Amino acid sequence: MLIKKFTPILLVDSIEDNLTFWVDKLHYKVSVSVPHGKHLGFVILHHGESEVMLQTNSSLSKDIPAIMTPKSDKQMVLYADVESLDEIEASLVNVDVIVPKRKTFYGATEIWIREPSGNVVGFAEFPKDAAN
């Protein structure tokens, strides 16, 4: 089983309020942005090999409500790119699966779990021909 990388998803109230810190102070660049209503709901930020994602609580609540219900006091979610989602899924015996396998609009097949201490981890397999 190969996990290619973990990326933190920081849950925020407003992405726009956080961009000054990430872009101006830490010199990250926005590589992907997804609107949510009149504001940003999700962004991927890169700086060299480093990557971080920001997603608003309201966007995540709409996209994957099971992650936010019951409301978690956790403020970070981990997102893992994996070689084989089938291998990951097979290893998740007796694990709290909060979102079963699903296909996303951005081409990933995902499964979301809650690890023993309550943190949320999403595992995603992208098509072999997709750049991620």
Rosetta blueprint (number, residue, H / E / L):
1 M L
2 L L
3 I E
4 K E
5 K E
6 F E
7 T E
8 P E
9 I E
10 L E
11 L E
12 V E
13 D L
14 S L
15 I L
16 E H
17 D H
18 N H
19 L H
20 T H
21 F H
22 W H
23 V H
24 D H
25 K H
26 L L
27 H L
28 Y L
29 K E
30 V E
31 S E
32 V E
33 S E
34 V E
35 P E
36 H E
37 G L
38 K L
39 H E
40 L E
41 G E
42 F E
43 V E
44 I E
45 L E
46 H E
47 H E
48 G L
49 E L
50 S E
51 E E
52 V E
53 M E
54 L E
55 Q E
56 T E
57 N H
58 S H
59 S H
60 L H
61 S H
62 K H
63 D H
64 I L
65 P H
66 A H
67 I H
68 M H
69 T L
70 P L
71 K L
72 S L
73 D L
74 K L
75 Q L
76 M E
77 V E
78 L E
79 Y E
80 A E
81 D E
82 V E
83 E L
84 S L
85 L H
86 D H
87 E H
88 I H
89 E H
90 A H
91 S H
92 L L
93 V L
94 N L
95 V L
96 D E
97 V E
98 I E
99 V E
100 P E
101 K E
102 R E
103 K E
104 T L
105 F L
106 Y L
107 G L
108 A L
109 T E
110 E E
111 I E
112 W E
113 I E
114 R E
115 E L
116 P L
117 S L
118 G L
119 N L
120 V E
121 V E
122 G E
123 F E
124 A E
125 E E
126 F L
127 P L
128 K L
129 D L
130 A L
131 A L
132 N L
